[in-house]
């Protein structure tokens, strides 16, 4: 990975920085309401040339009305616009670095204070939560489905626009989602009358752009029930028709866009390979992977999602693990979902705790921020129509 150096962007050059009283210039380490103020730290800043092939200067989006996190936008003469990819990546790296030094404090009913580390979904240790969910999904499917076929659908789109330049990555991702929204409806038609659930996973390409996997788990109707890749041709065709940059060749029967697997022994590991939930510390991962994370962060995109039925299966299996009871036992599952207790009350062991503060520990004394400023602030950009037209690939 390239050596990163301090870089002051257009807002920092305008005289930003910490207030004169030395207090934090952001309300909360887990929710930075505004843009970065002052120069980035040397270990979080990236410059345009740190990103490959000139992608660093590409704005994240030029689609009018696209909503992005405030940190990913800046105010220009023609209204709010998306910042360049390298600047958004610097913001994401700075945001992530803040978590590594941040804690959340709880005050207990007896006056005690407990401090625990803040987490976010980009941390390697968060992958253990994903994996636990996937294993619950695996157990739930095995319990509900006698025999199963796994189908992996992959949706992509060209990374170049109609003018030959790089696509704006947030608009590229939105185009794929537009194709997916149409393909999902067709998937319901193809699998009509069958029992099935799915997991949806965003994964980065080698150049930092994203593509979408849909892992579909279908119960076999009989011993000789053989789903084939061709059965999903209407699904892939629907994606191509609704995402002009997709192209039929990359999603046709001769491509690897549809994969059929009837012998998945470890469903959790199978999906985990696509999620990439384990590995090096996030800020030490390849720059292109971090570029992808910055786009999902700026657009508030879930990298992993499940069908409603899959989430219900996972909840039931978690309930079994934590209580030793069957989900159907006397409505205990619903009481557990609402209160965390099968008896329907929170009880003294979990009640009475309140969040008292969020703090960053960088020296002898922690630096506190207001924990009540929750939520992510977004801005709708003015955009520049026609700057990044997607290609129409046949």
C-alpha positions as CSV (number, residue, x, y, z in Angstrom):
1,X,0.0,0.0,0.0
2,X,1.2,3.5,-0.7
3,X,2.8,5.7,2.0
4,X,0.2,8.1,3.2
5,X,1.0,11.7,4.0
6,X,-0.8,14.7,5.6
7,X,-3.2,16.3,3.1
8,X,-5.3,19.4,3.6
9,X,-8.3,19.5,1.3
10,X,-10.3,22.6,0.2
11,X,-12.2,22.9,3.4
12,X,-9.3,22.4,5.7
13,X,-7.5,25.2,3.8
14,X,-10.3,27.5,4.7
15,X,-9.1,27.7,8.3
16,X,-10.8,24.8,10.0
17,X,-9.6,23.0,13.1
18,X,-10.4,22.6,16.7
19,X,-12.2,25.3,18.6
20,X,-10.0,27.8,20.6
21,X,-11.0,26.1,23.9
22,X,-9.5,22.8,22.7
23,X,-12.7,20.9,22.9
24,X,-13.6,18.2,20.3
25,X,-14.8,19.7,17.0
26,X,-17.1,16.7,16.4
27,X,-20.1,15.7,18.5
28,X,-19.5,12.0,18.7
29,X,-16.8,9.6,17.5
30,X,-19.4,7.2,16.2
31,X,-21.4,10.0,14.4
32,X,-19.4,12.8,13.0
33,X,-22.1,15.2,12.0
34,X,-19.9,17.5,9.8
35,X,-16.9,17.4,7.5
36,X,-13.4,17.0,8.8
37,X,-12.0,20.2,10.2
38,X,-8.3,20.8,9.9
39,X,-5.6,18.7,8.3
40,X,-6.0,14.9,8.4
41,X,-3.7,12.8,10.5
42,X,-0.7,11.4,8.6
43,X,-1.9,7.9,9.0
44,X,-5.4,8.5,7.7
45,X,-4.9,10.9,4.8
46,X,-4.7,9.8,1.2
47,X,-3.8,11.9,-1.9
48,X,-5.3,11.5,-5.4
49,X,-2.3,9.6,-6.6
50,X,-2.7,7.0,-3.9
51,X,-5.7,5.6,-5.7
52,X,-5.1,3.7,-8.9
53,X,-5.5,4.9,-12.5
54,X,-6.8,8.4,-11.9
55,X,-9.9,7.2,-10.0
56,X,-9.0,9.3,-7.0
57,X,-10.3,12.6,-8.5
58,X,-13.6,11.1,-9.7
59,X,-16.5,12.6,-7.7
60,X,-18.4,10.0,-5.7
61,X,-21.6,10.9,-7.5
62,X,-23.0,13.4,-10.0
63,X,-26.6,12.2,-9.9
64,X,-28.9,15.1,-8.9
65,X,-30.7,14.4,-5.6
66,X,-28.3,11.6,-4.5
67,X,-28.1,11.6,-0.7
68,X,-24.6,11.2,0.8
69,X,-23.2,11.5,4.2
70,X,-22.3,15.1,5.0
71,X,-18.6,14.2,5.2
72,X,-18.8,13.1,1.5
73,X,-20.1,16.5,0.3
74,X,-18.9,20.0,0.0
75,X,-20.6,23.3,-0.9
76,X,-19.7,24.8,-4.3
77,X,-21.1,27.7,-6.3
78,X,-23.7,25.4,-8.0
79,X,-24.8,23.9,-4.7
80,X,-23.7,20.9,-2.6
81,X,-21.7,18.4,-4.6
82,X,-20.0,15.1,-3.9
83,X,-16.4,15.2,-3.0
84,X,-13.7,13.3,-4.9
85,X,-13.2,9.6,-4.1
86,X,-9.8,10.2,-2.5
87,X,-11.3,12.9,-0.1
88,X,-14.2,10.6,0.9
89,X,-11.7,7.8,1.5
90,X,-9.7,10.1,3.8
91,X,-12.9,10.9,5.7
92,X,-13.8,7.3,6.1
93,X,-10.2,6.4,7.2
94,X,-10.3,9.2,9.8
95,X,-13.8,8.1,11.0
96,X,-12.6,4.5,11.3
97,X,-9.4,5.5,13.1
98,X,-11.6,7.3,15.6
99,X,-13.2,4.1,16.6
100,X,-9.9,2.5,17.4
101,X,-9.4,5.0,20.2
102,X,-13.1,5.4,21.3
103,X,-15.1,3.9,24.0
104,X,-18.7,4.1,25.2
105,X,-19.4,4.5,28.9
106,X,-22.5,3.2,30.8
107,X,-23.6,4.2,34.3
108,X,-25.2,1.4,36.3
109,X,-28.1,1.6,38.8
110,X,-25.6,1.4,41.7
111,X,-23.4,4.2,40.5
112,X,-20.8,2.1,38.8
113,X,-19.3,3.1,35.4
114,X,-18.4,0.5,32.8
115,X,-16.4,1.4,29.7
116,X,-16.4,-0.8,26.5
117,X,-14.9,-0.3,23.1
118,X,-17.0,1.1,20.3
119,X,-17.4,-1.1,17.2
120,X,-18.4,-0.7,13.6
121,X,-19.2,-3.2,10.9
122,X,-15.8,-2.6,9.1
123,X,-13.8,-4.0,12.0
124,X,-12.3,-7.5,11.6
125,X,-13.7,-8.6,15.0
126,X,-17.2,-7.6,13.8
127,X,-16.8,-10.5,11.3
128,X,-17.4,-12.9,14.2
129,X,-20.9,-11.5,14.5
130,X,-21.5,-12.0,10.8
131,X,-20.2,-15.5,11.0
132,X,-22.4,-16.3,14.0
133,X,-25.4,-15.1,12.0
134,X,-24.4,-17.2,9.0
135,X,-24.0,-20.3,11.1
136,X,-27.4,-19.7,12.6
137,X,-28.7,-19.4,9.1
138,X,-27.0,-22.6,8.2
139,X,-28.6,-24.5,11.1
140,X,-32.0,-22.9,10.5
141,X,-32.0,-23.9,6.8
142,X,-30.8,-27.5,7.6
143,X,-33.6,-27.7,10.2
144,X,-36.3,-26.4,7.8
145,X,-35.1,-27.8,4.4
146,X,-34.6,-31.5,3.9
147,X,-32.5,-31.1,0.8
148,X,-31.1,-27.9,-0.6
149,X,-29.6,-26.3,-3.7
150,X,-27.5,-23.2,-3.4
151,X,-27.5,-20.7,-6.3
152,X,-25.1,-17.8,-6.4
153,X,-26.1,-14.9,-8.7
154,X,-23.6,-12.2,-9.5
155,X,-24.7,-8.8,-10.8
156,X,-22.1,-6.4,-12.2
157,X,-21.9,-3.3,-14.5
158,X,-19.1,-1.6,-16.5
159,X,-16.8,0.6,-14.5
160,X,-16.5,3.0,-17.5
161,X,-19.0,5.5,-18.6
162,X,-20.3,6.3,-22.2
163,X,-17.4,8.9,-22.5
164,X,-14.8,6.4,-21.7
165,X,-14.0,7.8,-18.2
166,X,-14.3,6.1,-14.9
167,X,-17.9,5.8,-13.4
168,X,-18.7,7.7,-10.3
169,X,-18.6,4.8,-7.8
170,X,-21.8,5.7,-5.9
171,X,-23.8,6.0,-9.2
172,X,-22.3,2.8,-10.4
173,X,-23.5,1.0,-7.3
174,X,-27.0,2.6,-7.6
175,X,-27.2,1.3,-11.2
176,X,-26.5,-2.2,-10.0
177,X,-29.1,-1.9,-7.3
178,X,-31.6,-0.7,-9.9
179,X,-31.0,-3.9,-11.9
180,X,-31.2,-6.0,-8.7
181,X,-34.6,-4.5,-7.7
182,X,-36.0,-5.7,-11.1
183,X,-34.1,-9.1,-10.9
184,X,-35.5,-9.8,-7.5
185,X,-39.1,-9.6,-8.7
186,X,-38.2,-12.0,-11.5
187,X,-36.5,-14.3,-9.0
188,X,-39.9,-14.6,-7.2
189,X,-41.5,-15.7,-10.5
190,X,-38.7,-18.3,-11.3
191,X,-39.0,-19.9,-7.8
192,X,-42.7,-19.6,-7.5
193,X,-44.1,-22.5,-5.5
194,X,-40.8,-23.3,-3.9
195,X,-39.4,-22.6,-0.4
196,X,-36.3,-20.4,-0.6
197,X,-34.4,-17.7,1.2
198,X,-31.4,-15.5,0.3
199,X,-28.4,-13.5,1.5
200,X,-27.3,-10.5,-0.4
201,X,-23.6,-9.5,-0.3
202,X,-21.7,-6.5,-1.7
203,X,-18.1,-7.3,-2.6
204,X,-15.3,-5.1,-4.1
205,X,-13.7,-5.7,-7.4
206,X,-9.9,-5.5,-7.7
207,X,-10.2,-1.8,-8.7
208,X,-12.4,-0.7,-5.8
209,X,-15.8,-0.8,-7.6
210,X,-18.5,-3.0,-6.2
211,X,-20.5,-5.9,-7.5
212,X,-23.4,-7.8,-5.9
213,X,-23.8,-11.5,-5.0
214,X,-27.2,-13.0,-4.2
215,X,-26.9,-16.4,-2.5
216,X,-30.2,-18.2,-2.9
217,X,-31.0,-21.3,-0.9
218,X,-33.8,-23.4,-2.5
219,X,-35.4,-26.5,-0.9
220,X,-35.4,-29.4,-3.4
221,X,-38.8,-30.7,-4.2
222,X,-37.7,-34.2,-4.9
223,X,-34.6,-36.4,-5.3
224,X,-34.4,-35.7,-9.0
225,X,-35.2,-32.0,-8.7
226,X,-32.3,-30.4,-10.5
227,X,-32.2,-26.6,-10.9
228,X,-30.0,-25.5,-13.7
229,X,-28.3,-22.2,-14.4
230,X,-30.5,-21.7,-17.4
231,X,-33.6,-21.6,-15.1
232,X,-32.3,-18.2,-13.9
233,X,-31.8,-16.6,-17.4
234,X,-35.0,-14.5,-16.9
235,X,-33.5,-13.1,-13.6
236,X,-30.2,-12.1,-15.2
237,X,-32.0,-10.7,-18.3
238,X,-34.1,-8.5,-16.1
239,X,-31.0,-7.1,-14.5
240,X,-29.4,-6.4,-17.9
241,X,-32.6,-4.7,-19.2
242,X,-32.8,-2.4,-16.1
243,X,-29.0,-1.7,-15.8
244,X,-27.8,-0.4,-19.1
245,X,-24.1,-0.8,-18.1
246,X,-24.5,-4.5,-17.2
247,X,-24.3,-6.2,-20.6
248,X,-25.8,-9.5,-21.6
249,X,-22.5,-11.2,-22.3
250,X,-21.3,-10.9,-18.7
251,X,-24.6,-12.2,-17.4
252,X,-25.5,-14.8,-20.0
253,X,-25.5,-18.6,-19.9
254,X,-21.8,-18.9,-20.9
255,X,-20.7,-16.6,-18.1
256,X,-20.0,-17.4,-14.4
257,X,-22.8,-15.0,-13.3
258,X,-24.9,-18.0,-12.2
259,X,-23.4,-20.8,-10.1
260,X,-25.2,-23.9,-8.9
261,X,-23.9,-25.9,-5.9
262,X,-25.7,-28.9,-4.4
263,X,-23.0,-30.0,-2.0
264,X,-22.3,-27.0,0.3
265,X,-21.1,-28.6,3.6
266,X,-20.4,-25.4,5.5
267,X,-22.9,-22.6,4.5
268,X,-21.3,-20.1,6.9
269,X,-17.8,-20.4,5.3
270,X,-19.3,-20.5,1.8
271,X,-20.9,-17.1,2.2
272,X,-18.1,-15.7,4.3
273,X,-15.7,-16.1,1.4
274,X,-17.8,-13.6,-0.5
275,X,-18.2,-11.2,2.4
276,X,-14.5,-11.1,3.2
277,X,-15.1,-10.7,7.0
278,X,-11.8,-12.0,8.2
279,X,-8.3,-10.8,7.6
280,X,-5.9,-8.0,8.3
281,X,-6.8,-4.8,10.3
282,X,-9.0,-2.8,8.1
283,X,-6.7,0.2,7.5
284,X,-3.9,-2.2,6.4
285,X,-6.0,-3.9,3.8
286,X,-5.5,-3.2,0.0
287,X,-6.3,0.4,-0.9
288,X,-8.9,-0.7,-3.4
289,X,-10.8,-2.6,-0.7
290,X,-10.8,0.5,1.4
291,X,-12.0,2.6,-1.5
292,X,-15.0,0.3,-1.7
293,X,-15.7,0.6,2.0
294,X,-15.6,4.4,1.7
295,X,-18.4,4.2,-0.9
296,X,-20.6,2.0,1.1
297,X,-20.1,4.2,4.2
298,X,-20.8,7.4,2.3
299,X,-24.0,6.0,0.8
300,X,-25.2,4.2,3.9
301,X,-25.2,0.9,2.0
302,X,-25.6,-2.4,3.9
303,X,-22.8,-4.7,2.7
304,X,-24.7,-7.8,3.9
305,X,-28.5,-8.3,4.0
306,X,-30.8,-11.2,4.4
307,X,-34.4,-12.0,3.3
308,X,-37.1,-11.7,6.0
309,X,-37.4,-15.4,6.2
310,X,-33.7,-15.9,6.7
311,X,-33.6,-13.3,9.5
312,X,-36.5,-15.2,11.2
313,X,-34.5,-18.5,10.9
314,X,-31.4,-16.8,12.4
315,X,-33.4,-15.3,15.3
316,X,-34.9,-18.8,16.1
317,X,-31.5,-20.4,16.1
318,X,-30.0,-17.7,18.3
319,X,-32.9,-18.2,20.7
320,X,-32.2,-21.9,20.9
321,X,-28.5,-21.3,21.6
322,X,-29.1,-18.7,24.3
323,X,-32.1,-20.2,26.1
324,X,-32.0,-23.9,25.4
325,X,-35.7,-23.7,24.5
326,X,-37.6,-24.3,21.4
327,X,-38.8,-21.2,19.6
328,X,-42.4,-22.4,19.7
329,X,-42.4,-22.8,23.5
330,X,-45.3,-20.8,24.9
331,X,-44.5,-17.6,23.0
332,X,-41.1,-17.3,24.7
333,X,-39.5,-16.3,21.4
334,X,-41.6,-13.1,21.1
335,X,-41.0,-12.2,24.7
336,X,-37.3,-12.8,24.2
337,X,-37.2,-10.5,21.1
338,X,-39.0,-7.7,22.9
339,X,-37.2,-7.8,26.3
340,X,-34.2,-10.1,26.1
341,X,-35.8,-12.3,28.7
342,X,-38.0,-15.4,28.1
343,X,-40.1,-14.4,31.1
344,X,-41.1,-11.1,29.5
345,X,-39.4,-8.7,31.9
346,X,-36.0,-7.1,31.7
347,X,-35.0,-8.0,35.2
348,X,-32.5,-6.2,37.4
349,X,-29.6,-7.9,35.7
350,X,-30.1,-6.0,32.5
351,X,-32.2,-2.9,33.6
352,X,-31.1,0.4,34.9
353,X,-28.1,1.0,32.7
354,X,-27.7,4.3,30.8
355,X,-25.2,5.6,28.3
356,X,-23.3,8.4,30.0
357,X,-20.7,9.3,27.4
358,X,-18.5,8.6,24.4
359,X,-14.8,9.2,24.9
360,X,-11.6,9.0,23.1
361,X,-8.6,7.9,25.1
362,X,-5.4,9.3,23.6
363,X,-3.5,10.3,26.7
364,X,-4.0,10.4,30.5
365,X,-7.4,12.0,30.3
366,X,-10.2,10.9,28.1
367,X,-11.8,13.3,25.7
368,X,-15.6,13.2,25.9
369,X,-18.3,13.8,23.3
370,X,-22.0,14.2,23.6
371,X,-23.7,10.7,23.2
372,X,-27.1,12.1,22.4
373,X,-26.3,13.3,18.8
374,X,-27.2,10.0,17.2
375,X,-28.0,9.4,13.6
376,X,-26.2,10.1,10.3
377,X,-26.6,13.4,8.6
378,X,-26.9,13.3,4.9
379,X,-27.1,15.9,2.1
380,X,-28.8,15.7,-1.3
381,X,-26.3,16.9,-3.9
382,X,-27.2,19.2,-6.8
383,X,-25.4,16.9,-9.2
384,X,-24.2,17.5,-12.8
385,X,-26.5,15.8,-15.3
386,X,-24.7,14.2,-18.3
387,X,-21.2,14.2,-16.7
388,X,-21.2,10.5,-16.1
389,X,-23.6,8.8,-18.5
390,X,-23.5,5.0,-18.1
391,X,-22.8,3.0,-21.3
392,X,-25.5,1.1,-23.0
393,X,-24.0,-2.3,-23.4
394,X,-25.8,-4.9,-25.5
